[in-house]
Amino acid sequence: MFLIIFHRILIGTAVVFGAGFAVWEFLAYRRTGAVENLLIGVGAAGVAVALGYYLKNLKRFVSY
C-alpha cells in the first residue's frame, strides 16, 4: 500500500513539473518566436495531461 501512495506522489509531482515546464516553454515561445519552444511546450503539456489522466484513473491501471 505504501508503494501506491509513493507512486501517486511521484506522478503528481511529474504532472506539476510537466505543466510548469510547458508554461515556461510557452513563455519562451512568446518571447523569442522560436517554433521549437512551441513544439516542446505542446509536448510537455500533452505529457502532463496524459499523466494526470493516469493519476486520476490509477485504480483502473493498477489492481491493489
KOLMILUM-349111 format. One record per residue (C-alpha): residue number from 1; x, z, y; residue in one letter. Coordinates in nm, 2 decimals. Example, Ala and Ser with C-alpha at 12.3 -4.5 7.8 and 13.67 -1.06 7.14 Angstrom:
2
+-----+--------+--------+--------+------+
: pos :      u :      w :      v : code :
+-----+--------+--------+--------+------+
:   1 :   1.23 :   0.78 :  -0.45 :    A :
:   2 :   1.37 :   0.71 :  -0.11 :    S :
+-----+--------+--------+--------+------+
END
This chain:
64
+-----+--------+--------+--------+------+
: pos :      u :      w :      v : code :
+-----+--------+--------+--------+------+
:   1 :   0.00 :   0.00 :   0.00 :    M :
:   2 :   0.29 :   0.08 :   0.24 :    F :
:   3 :   0.42 :  -0.28 :   0.19 :    L :
:   4 :   0.09 :  -0.43 :   0.30 :    I :
:   5 :   0.09 :  -0.21 :   0.62 :    I :
:   6 :   0.45 :  -0.32 :   0.69 :    F :
:   7 :   0.36 :  -0.68 :   0.63 :    H :
:   8 :   0.07 :  -0.66 :   0.88 :    R :
:   9 :   0.30 :  -0.51 :   1.14 :    I :
:  10 :   0.56 :  -0.77 :   1.08 :    L :
:  11 :   0.32 :  -1.06 :   1.10 :    I :
:  12 :   0.15 :  -0.91 :   1.41 :    G :
:  13 :   0.49 :  -0.89 :   1.58 :    T :
:  14 :   0.56 :  -1.25 :   1.48 :    A :
:  15 :   0.23 :  -1.36 :   1.64 :    V :
:  16 :   0.31 :  -1.17 :   1.97 :    V :
:  17 :   0.66 :  -1.32 :   1.99 :    F :
:  18 :   0.54 :  -1.67 :   1.90 :    G :
:  19 :   0.28 :  -1.66 :   2.17 :    A :
:  20 :   0.53 :  -1.52 :   2.42 :    G :
:  21 :   0.78 :  -1.80 :   2.32 :    F :
:  22 :   0.51 :  -2.06 :   2.37 :    A :
:  23 :   0.43 :  -1.93 :   2.72 :    V :
:  24 :   0.80 :  -1.93 :   2.80 :    W :
:  25 :   0.83 :  -2.29 :   2.69 :    E :
:  26 :   0.52 :  -2.40 :   2.88 :    F :
:  27 :   0.66 :  -2.24 :   3.19 :    L :
:  28 :   0.99 :  -2.42 :   3.14 :    A :
:  29 :   0.80 :  -2.75 :   3.10 :    Y :
:  30 :   0.62 :  -2.68 :   3.42 :    R :
:  31 :   0.94 :  -2.61 :   3.60 :    R :
:  32 :   1.15 :  -2.90 :   3.45 :    T :
:  33 :   0.91 :  -3.15 :   3.32 :    G :
:  34 :   1.11 :  -3.20 :   3.00 :    A :
:  35 :   0.88 :  -3.31 :   2.72 :    V :
:  36 :   1.09 :  -3.12 :   2.47 :    E :
:  37 :   0.98 :  -2.79 :   2.62 :    N :
:  38 :   0.62 :  -2.91 :   2.59 :    L :
:  39 :   0.65 :  -3.00 :   2.23 :    L :
:  40 :   0.83 :  -2.68 :   2.14 :    I :
:  41 :   0.56 :  -2.48 :   2.32 :    G :
:  42 :   0.28 :  -2.66 :   2.13 :    V :
:  43 :   0.46 :  -2.60 :   1.80 :    G :
:  44 :   0.52 :  -2.23 :   1.88 :    A :
:  45 :   0.16 :  -2.19 :   1.98 :    A :
:  46 :   0.05 :  -2.36 :   1.66 :    G :
:  47 :   0.26 :  -2.13 :   1.45 :    V :
:  48 :   0.13 :  -1.82 :   1.64 :    A :
:  49 :  -0.23 :  -1.93 :   1.58 :    V :
:  50 :  -0.16 :  -2.00 :   1.21 :    A :
:  51 :   0.00 :  -1.66 :   1.16 :    L :
:  52 :  -0.29 :  -1.50 :   1.35 :    G :
:  53 :  -0.53 :  -1.66 :   1.11 :    Y :
:  54 :  -0.32 :  -1.54 :   0.82 :    Y :
:  55 :  -0.32 :  -1.19 :   0.95 :    L :
:  56 :  -0.69 :  -1.19 :   1.01 :    K :
:  57 :  -0.77 :  -1.31 :   0.66 :    N :
:  58 :  -0.49 :  -1.13 :   0.48 :    L :
:  59 :  -0.73 :  -0.98 :   0.22 :    K :
:  60 :  -0.81 :  -1.33 :   0.10 :    R :
:  61 :  -0.45 :  -1.43 :   0.06 :    F :
:  62 :  -0.32 :  -1.11 :  -0.09 :    V :
:  63 :  -0.50 :  -0.91 :  -0.36 :    S :
:  64 :  -0.44 :  -0.54 :  -0.34 :    Y :
+-----+--------+--------+--------+------+
END
